[in-house]
């Protein structure tokens, strides 16, 4: 994984598809291990649905449905948290329109394509 931050307030998270898949599997294994008996069935249904999206490379839907932290490597958590906190503070301090001065992009590098996830597509 590679994270870039430059002077035009653009944060780019570069991640490989293998890293996304590994993070997805690890996150669900941890969630299943910690689940109560009552939550196990709904969690395994969610895993099956999300696994199908992974197989289809429909990463945009996973991000938009709030699975962002389950499919990104842990190293990205602080970067995303810092980005969204800074953006919120900028909006509070300077008002509407200023939040657009910061941009977040997640690039998922697959073997044959790069999938671009724009900030507006991320539920965090």
N, C-alpha and C positions, 0 to 999 in steps of 0.2 A: 504494500500500500504506500502511496505517495500523496502527501498533502502539500498544496501550493497556496501561498498567500502573497498577493502582490500589492502594489501601491494604488491600484484603482479599486480597492476594497472588494476584490473578487477572491473567494475561497473556492478552490477546486480540490475535491477529494477524488483521487484516482485509486481505484480498487479493481482487482482482477475478479473475474467470475468465480474462480476457484475459492478466493477469499470470502466472497459473498455466500457461496454454498456451504463452506465450512462454518462460517459464523451462524448461518441458519440452522445447521444440524446441531451445533453446540448449544445454541440458545434453546432449542426445543428439547434437547436431552436434559438440560438443566431444569427447564420448566416442568417436564414430565417427572423428573426425579423429586422435585419439591411439591408436586401436586397432591392434593387430598384425593381420596377415593371419589368424592362427589365431582371433582373437577376434571378427572382423568378422561372421561368420554368426550367432553366438549373440547378439551385440549387436543386430543388425538384427531378429532374431526377438523379442527383448525389446521393442524399439521398436514393432514391429507389435502385440504384445499390449497394451502400455501405451497405445498410440494408440487402440486399441479401447475401453479403459477411459475414456480422456479423452472419446471420442465419446459414450459412454454416461453421462458425468458420474459415473462411479463413482470419485470421488476418495477416498472412504473406503478402498477396497481398495488404491489406490496408496499411501496413507499407511501402511496396516497391513502392506504388503509391503516396506516399507523404501525407498520412492522419495521420501521426504519432502524431502530436500535437492535432488532433481532437479526438483521441481515448485514449490518456493517460490522467490521472488526472493532473490537473494544478501543483501539487507538483513535478511532474517529469520534468517539463519544465526547471527549473534551472539546474537540474542535467544533462540533455541531452545537454543543451547549454554549460555548463562548460566542459563537456566531449569533445564535438566536437571542441570547441575553444582550449582546451589544446592539443588535438591531432594535430590540424592544426599548432599550435605553435611549437610543438615537431618536426613535419615534416620540417618546415621552418628552425628551428635551427640546427637540426642534420641530415637532409637529408632523402632520401628514405630508407625504411626498419625500421626506428625507430618508425614510426606511428603504426606498428604492435605490439609494446610493450604494448599498452593500448587496452583494450577489453571492449565492452559493450554488455550486454545480457539483453533482456527483457523476463521475464517468466510470462506468463498469466496462472494463476491457475484457471482451470475450475473444475467443480464438479468431473469429471472422468478422467481428463488428464491435463498435464501441457504442454502448447505450448511454444516452445523456439524460440524466434526471435533473430537471430544473427545480429550483427552490419552491416554486408555486405548486409543484407536484408532491411535495413532502409534507406528510402529517407528522409533526414532531411533538 
